[in-house]
Amino acid sequence: MRILVVDDEIEIRRVLRLMLENAGYEVFEAQDGAGAVSAMRENRGVDLCIMDIMMPQMSGTEAAAEIRKFSAVPILFLTARSLDSDKEEAYSVGGDDYIVKPFAAKELLLKIEALTRRYNSYSVKDFDLVDGERFVGGVTLYSASRAVTKNGARVELRDKEIEVLIYLAKNRGRAVGASELYRAVWDEMPLPSSSNNITVHILNLRRKLEDDPASPKLIRTVWGKGYQVD
């Protein structure tokens, strides 16, 4: 399994390389955001990207936004920034998880294992046409293979985005509150900032799936209750 480590501090990269190689991973490095984008374009066999946020010229969040234009590989942000607003920004640009420095090696390895397991389980080459469930706007959900098409063309969704869509689809016709959705998808107790995280993922889904994201027909907001797929 191949992991790209991105950090402008050589010592951090050295520590991470040693830790990851001892755990059996193949590691290669980039020293800034621009290098991360180039590395991801040139190495499509990457299974995970671990990226710092505060880097010169191109930050980790800027790099993640560029990477998301062509890759759905999990991005784990590793940074000293710990405010809720920092985490919300990281998730909004395509990050899949977040760990704050200083970190425990065990916690990092567990997060890597969980992210790569989900990504490898949900990434498929072909669609299972048998379980396709159709929705408004030409959207079809293949829940067994964790895949989505719109008007017959595959739509690349991040891990959490498709889990949100699947949960809403399973509750088709019922408004699902943000707290319930967060508990179901993230398997954590919701925090005050959790609703913002849900909002970001809903906006991303609408941008990718709706004909007019400003007037959604697939994922509707039911005021005072939550979100609903009909």
N, C-alpha and C positions, 0 to 999 in steps of 0.2 A: 504494500500500500504506500502511495507516494504523497508526501505532505510538503507544501510550499510554505516556508517560514519567511515572513516579511517584517523587518525591523531595521531602523537606521543605526541601532547600537550593535556593534559587532559582538560584544560580550553576551548580550541577550541571545543573539543568533547562535553563538557557540554553546550556551547552556541548553537551549532548546534542541539543538542538533544532537548533543550528547544524550539528553533525556529520551528523545524520540527514537534514536537509533538503538539505544539500549532496550527499548520496548518493541523493537522489530520493524520500525517504519523506515522507509527510504526517504531521505530529506534532501531538498535543495533550497536555495536561498535567493532572496532579493533584498536590496538595501533601501528601497523606497517604493512609493506607490506606483510610479511609472514603470519601474522594473517589475513589479508584481503583475501589472497589466500585460506587459510583454511576455513574461514567463508563462502566464496562463494562456495566452494566445498560441505560444509555441509548444506547450506541453499539455495536450488535451487529455493525457492520462493521469492528471492530478486528481486525487481523491478528496483533498481538504486543503484549505488555505488558512493559515494562522497569521493574523495581520495586526500590527500596531496601528494606532490611529494617528498619533502626533508624529508626523514625519515631514521633512522639508520638501518644498516644491509641490508634491502631490500627497495629500493626506490619505490615511487608510480608508476613510469614508468616501473620498473622491475616487480612489482606486476601485473600491467595491462597486460603486455606481457604474463605472466603466466595464468592470468584469461582468456585471449582471446583464449587459447588453448582448453577451455571447455565451455565457456559461452559468449553469445552475449549481456548480460545485459548492458545497458548504463553506461558508466563511465564518471563522471563529475570531472575534476581535479580542486581542490581548493588550490591555492598556492600563495606564495609571488613572485614567479619568473614570470617576465612579458616580457622577450625578445621574439622576433619572433622565434628565434631558440629553445627556451624552448617550445613554443606552437607547433612548427613543430614536435619536439620529442614526445610530448604528443599525438598528433594525429597519428603519425606513429606507435606507439605501441598499438593503439586500443582505445584511448580516443575519446569520442563523443563530448565533449564540455569542456570549460576552463573558469574559473573565477578567477580573481586576488584579493588577500587580500590587503587591507581591502575591503570588499564587502558590498553592500546594501542588506538587507534581501529580499526586493521585487524582485531584479534582480535574486537572487539565486532561489527563489520560482518559478519565471517565467521560468527559465531554466529547473528546475526539472519538471514542468508541461509539457513543450514542449517535453522534452526527453522521459518521460514516455508515453505521448500520442502517439508519433510516434512509440515507441517500441511496445506498446500494439496493435496498429493498424496493424503493419506489421508482428507481430509474429503469425504464424498460425500452426496448428497441421497437417492439410492435404492440399494437393495441389489441386488447381482448374485445372483439366486436360483440361478443355475446352479452356482456353485462353493461353495454352502453345505455345510459339513461339520458334522455333528451330534455333540454330546457329551452326557454325562450331565447331568441337571438342566435339560433344555430349552434348553441353550446351543447356538447355531449360529454358526459362524465363516465369514465371507465374506472369505477371504484376499485376493482380487483387489481388493476395494474397501476393505479394512481396516475392516470393520464387524462388529459382534457383536450378536446378539439373544438374549434370554432369554424363553422362552415367547412368542415372536413380537414382543416389544417391544424396541426398540433400547436398548442400553446404551452410555452415553457413556464411552469409555475414552481416557486420555491416550496420546500418541504412544508413549512407552516401554512403557506397559502392554500395548498391543496388539502391539507388537513382541515382548515377552516371551512373550505368549500364542501368537503365530504360531510362534515358534521352538520352543516346547514341543510345539505341535501337529505341526510338521514332524518332530519326533522322538518321535512318539506311541508309547508303549509302552516308552520308554527313559528312565531317570533321567538328568537333565542337572545337572551340578554348577554351583555358583554362579559359579565362575571362567569356565567355558565360556560360560555364559549372559551374563555381563558382557562378555566379549570379542566375542561374536556381536552383541549388541544395542547396546552403547556403542562398539564398535570401538576399544577401548583396552585396554592391559594392566591387569589387575585390581590394586588396591591392597589393603592390609589392611582398609580400610573398605568396599571394594566389596561384600562379602557383606552388609553392613548395608543397602546400597542395594537389592540384590536382594530382601532380606527385606521391605523396605517395599513394593516393587512387587508382590510375591506376596500380601502381606496386603491390599493395595488391590484386587487382582484377586479375591481370595476374598470380600472384603466386597461387591463388586459382582455377583459371578456365582454364588456358592455359596448354596444354600438355608440351610445352617448353616455360617458361616465357621469356627466352632470345630471342626467335624468335616467337613473338606473332602472332596468326592468327585470334583471336576473336576481340581483341581491338588493332587496328593498329595505329601507329604514322604516320601521314601525315605531313612530315616536312614542317614547316613554316605555317601550317594551324591548327593543333590540333590532335584530336583523332577520329577514325572512326570505327564503327561496320558495317559490310557488311551482 
